[in-house]
Amino acid sequence: PKQPGPAKKRHGLELLDVSVGYGSTTILSIGSLFLSPGTAAGLIAPNGSGKTTLLEALSGQFPTRIRSGSLAADGISQRRSAEFAELVYLSSSGSADLYPTLSALEHLAFVREAWKSATDIDSLCSSLGISPYLDKPTRKLSTGMKQQVKLAMAISTDCPYLILDEPLNGLDPGKRKTSCDAMRSEVARGR
């Protein structure tokens, strides 16, 4: 979570000769990549090709997934996990990061507090169209509703780098547009 302090110059998300995998098995080698702040990038590849493994590695939450190479956000190495974790947020696929008995609003309040965010939750929820089901436990939400709650959680962190794994799964065309508009807005803000 963020701690108050002087603003840092943002450099971007940088991968140098990175390969990812499990244990001693390398699943994917991607070489080097630099994403400047306010850049959106997508991964398109067949199921089982290592997309989620790569995103988990990029988030810093699973440092052992990086088999070789280095990863940095704003010049801070992923190996400096506490500092790196303040810069990169992963919204994983599925609902593993949702507690089934907590409401959508409780999730958002928790994330906002943990990240010391000033995000206006009411405005964010209204823009995503999720206000009508904020009081429901997440176990009672459809896949698409959960996806929108997870997107709202990611946005509410105010974290500079958001990694979203399959953020449009389960969304109808209207909700896809709403979610895409929200993501574009975050990119325009430099995230």
N, C-alpha and C positions, 0 to 999 in steps of 0.2 A: 504494500500500500504506500501511497505517496506521503512524504513528509514535507512540511513547509521548508523552504530554503530558496536560495537564489536561483533564478531561471538559468537553465543551461542551454547552450547553443546546440541545436539539433543537427546532427550529421547524416542520419539515415540508418537504415538497417543493412548491414553488410555481411555477406557470406564469402569466405575465401576457401576455395578448394574443399567444399563440404561434401561428405558422404554420410548417409544415415542408415541405421539398421538396428537389429536386436542382437544382443550378445556379440558373438564374433561374426555374425552374418551381415554383410552389407546389402541393403535392399535397393538403395538409390544413390547415385553419385550425380550431383548437380553442378559441380565446379564452383564458379564464383558468380555472385550477383550483388548488385547494389540497388536498393530502393530508397529514393530520397523521400523526405516527408511530403505527405500529400499525394502519394502515388498509390494507385490501386493496381493489384496484380491478381490474376486468377490462375488456377491450375486445372487443366483438363487432361485426364488420363483414364485408362480403363480401371475398373474396380480391382483392388488388390495390388495396384502398382506402387503403393507407398506414399500416396498423397497425405493421408492422415499422419503417418509416421513422420514425414517431413515437417508438417505444420506443428506437430508436438515438439519436435526438435527445435524448430525456430522459436517457439514460445519460451524456451528455457526451462519449462516445467519438467522436461524429461531429458536432462543433460547427457545421460548415458546413450541416448539415441544417436548422438553425433559421434560417428566412428572416426572421422578425421576432419581436419580443417578447423576453421574458427568462425565464430558468429559474434557480431557486436551490434549494439543499438546505441546510436549517438556516441560512438567511440568507447562504450563500456562493454567489456567482454562478457559473454554469457557465463564464463567461469566465475565471474563476480556476481553470483546468483541473486543476492538481495537487491543490489542496485539495478541489475538487468530486469528483475521482476517488476520494478516500478515503471518500466518503460513499455513492456510488451504484455498484452492480454490475449489469451486464447479462449475462444468460445468453441468448444469441441462439438463434434457431431453427436447426434442422439440426445438423450436427456440425462446423461451421467452427472452433469453439473447442476441439476435441479433436484431439490429435496421435495419428494412427492406430497408431504403434508403441509408444506409452506405455501402461502399464496404467492402469486406473481408480485404483488406489491411488497411483501416481506422480502422476497429475493432482491428486488430493486433497492429497497431501503438498506439491506445488508451490504450490497455491493457499493452503494453510494457512500455509506459510512466507512467501510473498509478501505476504500480508495480516497477518502477525504475529498469527495467530489462536490462541486457546487451545481451539478446538473439539476435543472428544473424537471423533476420526475413527472409532474402532471402534464407539462407541455410536451415532453418526450412521448409519453404514453398516448396522448391525444394525437400527436402527429403520426404515430404508428398504428392508431386505431385499436389499441389494446385496452383502453380505459374500461369498457364494459365487463371485462373478466379479470380485473386486477385482484378482486377479493377471493377468487376461486383457488383451491389448492391445485398445484400444477399437475397432480395425477388426474384431475378432471378436465384438463385441457387437451385439445386435439394436437397432433404433431405440428401443424402449422402455427397454432397459437403458442406452443412452446418455443418454436423457432423465433417468433416475434418477441417473446419475453427475453430470450437469450440475446437477441440483437439489442434490445433495450438495455439489458445488463451490460453488454460490452460498451455501448455508447455512454452509459452512465458512469463508467470508470474515469472518463476523461484521460485515459491512458493514451500516450502518443501513437502507439502502434497496436492496431487491432488485427488479430488473426482469426478469421471466421471460417470454420470448417463446415461446408455445405449449408450456408445460411438460408438458402431458398428452398430446402427440402420441405415438402408437405404444404407449400403455400399455393393458394389459388392465384390466377392471373392478377387480380386486383391487389392482393396482399404482396405478391412479388414486386409489383410496381411500387407500392408504398415502401417496401423494404429497400429496394434498389435506390429509390429517391433518398431515403435516409442515409444509405451508405455513400451515395454521391455527395450529399451534404457534408458528411464527415470528411471525405477526401478534400472537398473545397475548403474546409477548415484547417487543412494541413495534417490530417491524421492518416 
